[in-house]
Amino acid sequence: MRGCGFRNKANWHCRHRDKLRSKKIKPIIAIEPQGNLANRMLQYMAAAGIRKHCPDAEICGLDMPEWGISQRRVDAWPEKALRFGLHHFNLNVSGTGAALASGAIDAIVVDCWAQHMENFPSREECRELFPVPAAFEDVSGYGDDTILCSVRGAEILTGTHEHYTVLPVEFYADVFQRTKLKPVFFGQIGDNLYANELRAAFPSAEFIEGKGTIHDFQTIRNSKNIVVSISTFAWAAAYLSHARLVILPLHGLFNPNQARDHFFIPEHDPTYEYYSFPFAHSIDLYKHPSKFFRNQRFLGSNSKLLGKKQLRAKLEGRLNFRRELSDFLPFFDERFYLDIYEDVRSTIQSGGLKSGMEHYVRHGFEQGRRAFSIDTWFYTHEYGAAACEISDGFFVDHWHHYVEVGHKRGYERHAPPGYWDAQ
């Protein structure tokens, strides 16, 4: 079953306008499913978070037979419905839920990724949303003397997703030395240079290939000590677990100063520990093996365990610097700005503005629009200090870093010819 099919909206309104005015509509929280199993689970958790502020609301549109969930499909939706849009993460569940409860809106459509801790109800409430399927009740995890390291490989090794990366050997070595637990690498192990490096570095570790979606989820979920891979699947399994220790690497998707709209950190949960990593985009292992492993060594040597105060400082780090318009104006690129912002170009053509610079000064800077181009993959791969400084929150992004310090250090904004051609 697909999500709520909101079709023929105009026709439905014509037929039912009088009924809408005279009859109270039952509030709806509709899910338009996005992505794989874990991403849909996070959408459901967000919908449950909204429903806490509007208990009468019905959640509909989600079909996950893996968890025994089959909700009705809605073929028409009320006029007063709120949609977020795909790339929306923090849904302000208290505010949207209150608007739904008051009747200010009649429906909320969770049509977005919704990957933000503030959306979700308590950890225990989230566990209750996904009871163990009968067919997988006997799946066991790993015990107190073992630490399960989830591995997300497969297409991640091709650099397909910019914020999905694998974890370096040096990080795992620190975890194993510190915890004194027996390592088990579990999941998408495969036969590749990265997996071979793990096997060579940890010859006494177990390497277990996954057996299927729910089996693997429950294996992680039932383990006592977990290292989360950069994967919403592993994150959700660990979050729904009763593990005594969950190690969450703040790397890639989980780095709040890299994937800034996402937020996966249950900061006050005592079972969680965190490692900090530099800002890093994924690199294709197969096309650029030397750059891939060079980056792995850099990441490994700059990963570090964070205490509570260090974590809080990292989360607040983005407040350390203030962006100033005057710093960006010398680097403003009119052609670049008009090329990427069609709305600005159209406004100029209609006579509403004289130039892209005028728009940037009046609106664009405060809106966070880009004043010039940077190859962010190259910038943080080539300049390790920038990768660490952006990750630690001292700069908002690559553009902020460049205007503040990068250009003074002689950093280039783009890779020289042939840089990515070489391995």
Summary of the structure (lengths in Angstrom):
residues: 423
radius of gyration: 23.8
end to end distance: 44.5
largest distance: 71.9
contacts: 1349
relative contact order: 0.09
helix: 43%
strand: 13%
